[in-house]
Amino acid sequence: MPDTAHPLTPKPSQEAGIRCHALLPCAGTGSRAGTDVPKQYQPILGLPMVLHTLVALRAVMRLDRLVVVAAPADDFWSTGYPGVKALRCGGGTRAESVFNGLQALLDEGTDPTDWVLVHDAARCLVTAPMVDALIDACQHDEVGGLLAIPLPDTLKAESGGRVSATVDRAGKWLAQTPQMFRLGALHAALKATAADRFAGVTDEASAMEMAGHRPLLVPGSARNFKITYPDDFALAEAIFRSRA
């Protein structure tokens, strides 16, 4: 029989003993994107960007549920989307939103040994095979890891608007998302920095690094880029059209 479920309804996990939750911090404003609304809600091909992201994650069979961490006054989720749990506990920074979301999951009884895959709402071009590759690589790892790609370009250091040095790119990677860690371990790593307003935490992996862990680097894709600037929307639209 055909699948008549809502396009955002998660499919049941098919791998016993592995529980994975996708968590999307969705409380930012995306000021660099130059949009009239927070960039996660900017339409791409008629659909708000975050919904493209959630549709992609819905195709990952091993994700048990999809959780969005929105700002307290955000009414985008007020009507509800089947299969998406909206938590209105977003903070002033990404790290605070993720921490608050993890705390909410723990407060409702989620097992701290479950995996949580934190993903940028603005990485709407992620695909199920990318996420499956991350889960395959990390599910038996002691720490977990993240999608990333080796730095492809020459890297320059800047001073006063001019090049001050060329930085050796050997061993340098561009971090992407999802980033996959045990819920309890990631919560503890973020909690350790909360008193300092999460200083130095630029992503989940950096929090784990500060806690003494060494996350696994899992090769991602250049197409899994984060929409940040106005031109990125046109590029994302072109890629979606090419897939169709």
C-alpha positions as CSV (number, residue, x, y, z in Angstrom):
1,M,0.0,0.0,0.0
2,P,1.2,3.5,-0.7
3,D,2.6,5.6,2.2
4,T,-0.2,8.1,2.9
5,A,1.4,9.6,6.1
6,H,2.1,13.3,6.4
7,P,5.5,14.1,4.8
8,L,6.9,15.1,8.2
9,T,5.8,12.0,10.1
10,P,8.9,10.0,11.1
11,K,9.1,6.4,10.1
12,P,9.7,3.8,12.8
13,S,13.3,2.9,13.6
14,Q,14.3,-0.4,12.1
15,E,17.4,-1.1,14.3
16,A,16.7,-2.5,17.7
17,G,18.8,-1.1,20.6
18,I,19.7,2.1,18.9
19,R,17.6,5.1,19.6
20,C,18.4,8.3,17.8
21,H,16.8,11.7,18.1
22,A,17.3,14.6,15.7
23,L,17.4,18.0,17.3
24,L,17.3,21.2,15.4
25,P,18.1,24.5,17.1
26,C,15.7,26.9,15.4
27,A,15.7,30.0,17.6
28,G,18.1,32.2,15.6
29,T,17.4,35.2,13.4
30,G,19.9,34.6,10.6
31,S,20.8,38.3,10.2
32,R,23.4,37.6,7.5
33,A,20.9,36.1,5.2
34,G,19.2,39.4,4.5
35,T,15.7,38.0,4.8
36,D,12.5,39.6,6.2
37,V,11.8,36.6,8.4
38,P,14.2,34.3,10.3
39,K,16.1,32.5,7.6
40,Q,14.9,29.1,8.7
41,Y,11.4,30.2,7.6
42,Q,12.4,31.8,4.3
43,P,10.7,29.9,1.5
44,I,12.7,27.8,-1.0
45,L,10.5,26.6,-3.9
46,G,7.5,27.5,-1.8
47,L,8.4,25.6,1.3
48,P,10.0,27.2,4.4
49,M,13.6,26.1,4.5
50,V,13.3,24.3,7.9
51,L,10.6,22.1,6.5
52,H,12.9,21.0,3.6
53,T,15.4,20.0,6.3
54,L,12.8,18.1,8.3
55,V,11.5,16.2,5.2
56,A,15.1,15.1,4.5
57,L,15.5,13.9,8.1
58,R,12.2,12.1,8.0
59,A,13.6,9.8,5.3
60,V,16.2,8.5,7.8
61,M,14.7,5.3,9.0
62,R,16.8,5.2,12.2
63,L,15.7,8.5,13.6
64,D,13.1,7.9,16.2
65,R,11.8,11.5,16.4
66,L,12.3,15.0,15.2
67,V,12.7,17.8,17.7
68,V,12.8,21.5,17.0
69,V,14.0,24.0,19.6
70,A,12.3,27.3,18.9
71,A,12.2,30.7,20.5
72,P,9.6,31.1,23.3
73,A,7.6,33.6,21.3
74,D,7.9,31.8,17.9
75,D,4.4,31.1,16.6
76,F,5.5,29.2,13.4
77,W,4.9,25.9,15.2
78,S,1.7,26.9,16.9
79,T,-0.5,24.8,14.5
80,G,1.8,21.8,14.9
81,Y,3.4,19.6,12.3
82,P,2.8,15.8,12.5
83,G,5.8,14.0,13.7
84,V,7.7,17.1,14.9
85,K,8.0,17.9,18.6
86,A,8.4,21.7,19.0
87,L,10.1,22.9,22.2
88,R,9.8,26.6,22.9
89,C,12.9,26.9,25.0
90,G,15.4,28.4,22.6
91,G,18.0,30.7,24.0
92,G,20.1,33.6,22.8
93,T,22.8,31.4,21.2
94,R,22.9,28.1,19.4
95,A,24.7,26.4,22.3
96,E,22.1,27.6,24.8
97,S,19.2,26.4,22.5
98,V,20.8,23.0,22.2
99,F,21.5,22.8,25.9
100,N,17.9,23.8,26.8
101,G,16.6,21.3,24.3
102,L,18.6,18.5,25.7
103,Q,17.6,19.4,29.2
104,A,13.9,19.3,28.1
105,L,14.4,15.8,26.7
106,L,16.1,14.6,29.9
107,D,13.3,16.1,32.0
108,E,10.7,14.2,30.1
109,G,12.5,10.9,30.7
110,T,14.6,10.4,27.6
111,D,17.4,7.9,28.2
112,P,20.7,9.8,28.5
113,T,22.5,6.9,26.6
114,D,20.3,7.6,23.5
115,W,22.0,9.3,20.6
116,V,21.1,12.8,19.6
117,L,21.9,14.2,16.2
118,V,22.0,18.0,16.3
119,H,21.5,19.5,12.9
120,D,21.4,23.0,11.5
121,A,17.9,24.0,10.2
122,A,19.8,25.9,7.5
123,R,21.5,22.8,6.1
124,C,18.4,21.9,4.1
125,L,20.3,20.0,1.4
126,V,21.3,17.2,3.8
127,T,20.2,13.8,2.5
128,A,19.3,10.5,4.2
129,P,22.4,8.7,2.9
130,M,24.6,11.4,4.5
131,V,22.9,10.9,7.9
132,D,22.9,7.2,7.6
133,A,26.7,7.3,6.9
134,L,27.1,9.3,10.1
135,I,25.0,6.8,12.1
136,D,26.9,3.9,10.6
137,A,30.2,5.4,11.6
138,C,29.3,6.6,15.1
139,Q,26.8,4.0,16.5
140,H,29.5,1.9,18.1
141,D,32.0,4.7,18.8
142,E,32.8,5.7,22.4
143,V,32.4,9.4,21.7
144,G,30.4,10.0,18.5
145,G,31.3,12.4,15.7
146,L,30.2,14.8,13.0
147,L,30.0,15.1,9.3
148,A,32.9,17.2,7.9
149,I,34.9,17.7,4.7
150,P,38.6,18.3,4.3
151,L,39.3,22.0,3.6
152,P,39.5,22.3,-0.2
153,D,40.8,25.8,-0.6
154,T,43.9,27.8,0.3
155,L,43.3,29.4,3.7
156,K,44.4,32.9,4.4
157,A,44.9,34.8,7.7
158,E,43.8,38.4,7.6
159,S,45.0,41.6,9.3
160,G,43.5,45.0,8.5
161,G,41.8,43.7,5.4
162,R,45.0,42.3,3.9
163,V,46.6,38.8,3.9
164,S,48.9,38.4,6.8
165,A,49.8,34.7,6.2
166,T,48.8,31.6,4.3
167,V,47.7,28.9,6.7
168,D,48.7,25.3,6.1
169,R,45.4,23.5,5.3
170,A,46.8,20.0,5.9
171,G,44.6,18.3,8.5
172,K,42.0,21.0,8.4
173,W,38.3,20.1,8.1
174,L,35.1,22.1,7.7
175,A,32.7,21.0,10.3
176,Q,29.1,20.2,9.2
177,T,26.0,18.8,10.8
178,P,24.5,16.5,11.9
179,Q,26.8,16.0,14.9
180,M,26.0,12.8,16.8
181,F,26.7,12.3,20.5
182,R,25.1,10.5,23.5
183,L,22.5,12.8,24.9
184,G,23.8,12.7,28.4
185,A,27.4,13.2,27.4
186,L,26.6,16.2,25.2
187,H,24.4,17.7,27.9
188,A,27.2,17.4,30.5
189,A,29.7,18.9,28.1
190,L,27.5,21.9,27.5
191,K,26.6,22.2,31.1
192,A,30.3,22.6,32.0
193,T,30.4,25.7,29.9
194,A,27.0,27.2,30.8
195,A,28.3,29.3,33.7
196,D,30.6,31.1,31.2
197,R,27.7,31.6,28.8
198,F,29.0,28.7,26.6
199,A,32.2,30.6,25.8
200,G,34.2,28.9,23.1
201,V,31.4,26.6,22.1
202,T,30.9,27.0,18.4
203,D,29.2,23.6,17.7
204,E,28.5,20.4,19.6
205,A,31.8,18.9,18.8
206,S,33.7,21.9,20.3
207,A,31.8,21.3,23.6
208,M,32.8,17.7,23.5
209,E,36.4,18.6,22.8
210,M,36.5,21.0,25.7
211,A,35.3,18.1,27.9
212,G,38.3,16.1,26.8
213,H,36.7,14.0,24.0
214,R,38.0,13.5,20.4
215,P,35.0,13.3,18.1
216,L,35.1,11.2,15.0
217,L,35.3,13.0,11.6
218,V,33.0,11.4,9.1
219,P,33.3,12.5,5.5
220,G,30.3,14.6,4.5
221,S,29.5,16.4,1.2
222,A,30.1,19.9,-0.2
223,R,26.3,20.0,-1.0
224,N,25.6,19.9,2.7
225,F,26.4,23.5,3.1
226,K,24.8,25.9,5.6
227,I,22.7,28.6,4.0
228,T,24.1,31.8,5.4
229,Y,24.1,34.6,2.7
230,P,21.5,35.8,0.2
231,D,23.1,34.1,-2.8
232,D,22.9,30.7,-0.9
233,F,19.1,30.6,-1.4
234,A,19.4,30.7,-5.2
235,L,22.1,27.9,-5.1
236,A,19.9,25.7,-2.8
237,E,17.0,26.2,-5.1
238,A,19.1,25.2,-8.1
239,I,20.2,22.1,-6.4
240,F,16.7,21.1,-5.4
241,R,15.6,21.6,-9.0
242,S,18.5,19.4,-10.2
243,R,17.4,16.6,-7.9
244,A,13.9,16.8,-9.2
